Amino acid sequence: MQDAAIGIDFGTTNSVVALARPDGSVTTRSFATRQGAVDAYRSALMFWREGRPPHAHVTHVSGPDALDMALGMTTEHRFLQSLKTHLSSRAFQETRLFGKLFRLEDLIAVFLSDLSAGLDGLGERAVLSGRPVVFAGDRPDEALALARLSAAYGKAGMNKVDFAYEPLGAAYWYARELKTPQTMLVADFGGGTSDFSVMRFEPGSNGTLQAVPLSHAGVGVAGDTFDYRIIEHAVSPLLGKGSDYLSFGKRLPIPAHYHAAFAQWHRLSLMKSRETMTELKALIRDAVEPGRLEDLMTVIEYDLGYELYRAVSATKIALSSQEEAQLSFDQMGVRIDRTVTRSLFDRWIADDVAAIEGALDEALAAAGIAGDKIEAVFMTGGTSYVPAVRALFDRRFSPQRIHIGDAFRSVASGLALLALDRQRALAAA
């Protein structure tokens, strides 16, 4: 396996490792999990304490098994995911897990070590990792994000890591069979960001592919944002958002921060503190609609956030092929049953789609190329199937020029091929 070039797509939601061999063949790593073998490894960690003092120690599990164990564990634990979204933010410096201090890069290193376990000679081999064009966050610090990510790879035993834009990896995967030069727009939709690259590809006579980047742009809006819009409009109002409580004869709105935590389902577990639960009980006593806040408290107390988001995600996916879908959730006495139409969903995400189009315009403008000069559009990621997003691209480019790639494997596979071509170029120099 040491003759293979390695590409790693460390994602917000899932991560993939691809290996490209000298003959140009590419395979993605398969990971054994409780539910069977998977190629897309969930970007998640779960920590817990084992044993009793003085022999107690902190242990962990990662990937899909972290999620499965977190959902079923009744003892104290910490479940972490979407670590990538914090890379560019100084707000997340470190955290304590059962008395042990972890910096963000330490946590990511733990995950990357599991992701790369079993690969030979990692300390000496070149690894090409993807990175978003624009890191997630309101004011992302790119230098901080890359420094943290580099440090995490180093701590995981990968000392020779280079980075490439994730849409470049996706483009390489699509362009591997090109016979003639082509100017291409690549749209890579992840969980946390939507990234765009305008590329010029020149097939080489020796089977290599020369890629000339013309521009890059991105925005921190993607699939997770669309999930949250359904939560925000269809779910949170049924859990007390927008309702009131009475205080000294005055009618006041329920504080917004209780529902802001729904932006990411795993953040709800952080609300399960004695302080928050006491506050909610007091609000329930004075609430105009106490039943809704009681349901909110149940969701938090019984860790129902993941199941709720599964129902939301299923609704979003159904709306990609249907004009309406039923959002159904029934757990621990909390029942949500609402019809969501595609037209309603489109209105909820209209500003987000506009932000995506703004990043697209930025990429085209920076490349100095009009949309009609783009010969091919390669789209990858689950959000590329959302009708409002697809309609945007159909409107801007003819459907005949649009190609949809593998939602999970395109980026990592392309990065591995790019790493292979870089190795060939160095050997020939």
DANOR-V598823 format. One record per backbone hydrogen bond with DSSP energy under -1.0 kcal/mol. NH is the residue of the N-H (numbers start at 0). CO is the residue of the C=O. E is the energy in kcal/mol with one decimal. If there is no record, write none. Layout:
<<NH	CO	E> <NH	CO	E>>
This chain:
<<3	0	-1.7> <4	19	-3.0> <6	17	-2.5> <7	127	-2.3> <8	15	-3.0> <14	40	-2.5> <15	8	-1.7> <17	6	-3.0> <18	26	-3.1> <19	4	-2.5> <20	24	-2.5> <23	20	-2.9> <26	18	-2.3> <28	16	-2.9> <30	37	-3.2> <35	32	-1.6> <37	30	-2.1> <40	14	-3.1> <42	12	-2.6> <43	41	-2.2> <44	79	-3.0> <45	60	-2.4> <46	77	-2.5> <47	58	-2.1> <49	56	-3.1> <54	51	-2.2> <56	49	-2.3> <58	47	-2.9> <60	45	-1.7> <62	43	-1.8> <66	62	-1.2> <67	63	-2.4> <68	64	-2.6> <69	65	-2.1> <70	66	-2.1> <71	67	-1.2> <72	68	-1.7> <77	46	-2.3> <79	44	-3.3> <84	81	-1.2> <85	82	-1.6> <86	83	-1.4> <88	85	-1.7> <94	101	-2.7> <96	99	-2.9> <99	96	-1.6> <101	94	-3.0> <103	92	-1.4> <106	102	-2.0> <107	103	-2.3> <108	104	-2.0> <109	105	-2.0> <110	106	-1.8> <111	107	-3.0> <112	108	-2.4> <113	109	-1.6> <114	110	-2.4> <115	111	-2.0> <118	115	-2.1> <123	120	-1.3> <124	120	-1.4> <126	159	-2.6> <127	5	-2.2> <128	161	-3.0> <129	7	-2.6> <130	163	-1.3> <140	87	-1.6> <144	140	-2.4> <145	141	-2.7> <146	142	-2.2> <147	143	-2.5> <148	144	-2.5> <149	145	-2.7> <150	146	-2.3> <151	147	-2.4> <152	148	-2.2> <153	149	-2.4> <154	150	-2.6> <155	151	-1.4> <156	153	-1.7> <157	152	-2.7> <161	126	-2.8> <163	128	-2.2> <165	130	-2.4> <168	164	-1.5> <169	165	-2.1> <170	166	-2.4> <171	167	-2.4> <172	168	-1.8> <173	169	-1.8> <174	170	-3.0> <177	174	-2.0> <181	200	-1.7> <183	198	-3.1> <184	375	-2.4> <185	196	-3.1> <186	377	-2.9> <187	194	-2.9> <188	379	-2.9> <189	192	-2.7> <193	218	-2.7> <194	187	-2.6> <195	216	-3.4> <196	185	-1.9> <197	214	-2.1> <198	183	-3.1> <199	211	-2.0> <200	181	-2.9> <201	209	-2.8> <203	207	-3.3> <206	203	-1.2> <209	201	-2.6> <211	199	-3.0> <213	197	-3.1> <214	197	-1.3> <216	195	-2.4> <218	193	-2.0> <220	218	-1.8> <222	189	-1.8> <223	190	-2.1> <225	221	-1.6> <226	222	-2.0> <227	223	-2.1> <228	224	-1.7> <229	225	-1.3> <230	226	-1.9> <231	227	-3.5> <232	228	-2.1> <233	229	-2.8> <234	230	-1.2> <235	230	-3.4> <237	234	-1.5> <238	235	-1.6> <240	235	-2.5> <242	239	-1.9> <244	251	-2.8> <245	285	-2.5> <246	249	-2.8> <249	246	-1.9> <251	244	-3.1> <253	242	-2.5> <257	254	-1.0> <258	255	-1.3> <259	255	-1.6> <261	258	-1.5> <262	259	-1.8> <263	260	-1.2> <266	263	-1.8> <267	264	-1.5> <270	267	-1.3> <272	270	-2.9> <276	272	-2.5> <277	273	-2.0> <278	274	-2.2> <279	275	-2.5> <280	276	-2.1> <281	277	-1.8> <282	278	-2.2> <283	279	-2.6> <284	280	-1.6> <285	281	-1.0> <287	243	-2.6> <291	288	-1.1> <293	289	-2.2> <294	290	-1.8> <295	291	-1.9> <296	292	-2.6> <297	293	-1.9> <298	294	-2.3> <299	295	-2.0> <300	296	-3.1> <301	297	-2.4> <302	299	-1.3> <303	298	-2.6> <307	303	-2.3> <308	304	-2.5> <309	305	-2.3> <310	306	-1.7> <311	307	-1.9> <312	308	-3.1> <313	309	-2.3> <314	310	-1.7> <315	311	-2.3> <316	312	-2.6> <317	313	-2.3> <318	314	-1.9> <319	316	-1.4> <320	317	-1.6> <321	317	-1.4> <324	339	-2.5> <326	337	-3.3> <328	335	-2.5> <330	333	-2.1> <333	330	-3.0> <335	328	-3.1> <337	326	-2.3> <339	324	-3.1> <341	322	-3.3> <344	340	-2.4> <345	341	-2.8> <346	342	-1.5> <347	343	-2.0> <348	344	-1.8> <352	348	-2.7> <353	349	-2.1> <354	350	-1.8> <355	351	-2.1> <356	352	-2.4> <357	353	-2.0> <358	354	-1.8> <359	355	-2.1> <360	356	-2.8> <361	357	-2.0> <362	358	-2.0> <363	359	-2.2> <364	360	-2.7> <365	361	-2.4> <366	362	-1.5> <368	363	-1.9> <372	369	-2.0> <373	370	-1.3> <374	182	-1.9> <375	182	-1.1> <376	400	-3.0> <377	184	-2.7> <378	402	-3.1> <379	186	-2.4> <383	380	-1.7> <384	381	-1.9> <385	382	-1.5> <389	385	-2.7> <390	386	-2.9> <391	387	-1.4> <392	388	-1.7> <393	389	-2.6> <394	390	-2.2> <395	391	-1.9> <396	392	-2.6> <400	397	-2.1> <401	398	-1.3> <402	376	-3.0> <404	378	-3.3> <409	405	-1.3> <412	408	-2.5> <413	409	-2.4> <414	410	-2.4> <415	411	-2.1> <416	412	-2.0> <417	413	-2.5> <418	414	-2.5> <419	415	-2.1> <420	416	-2.3> <421	417	-2.2> <422	418	-2.1> <423	419	-2.2> <424	420	-2.3> <425	421	-2.2> <426	422	-2.3> <427	423	-1.9> <428	424	-1.1>>
